[in-house]
Amino acid sequence: GAQPTGTVHDISKKAGVFMELSIN
């Protein structure tokens, strides 16, 4: 999203998925 809060949430969500894929 263009909003800062949306960007942070989006990054956090993507980071969580990335970490799960890395662990698995």
MODELLER restraints for C-alpha pairs under 7 A, 6 or more apart:
rsr = mdl.restraints
at = mdl.atoms
rsr.add(forms.Gaussian(group=physical.xy_distance, feature=features.Distance(at['CA:1:A'], at['CA:7:A']), mean=5.32, stdev=0.5))
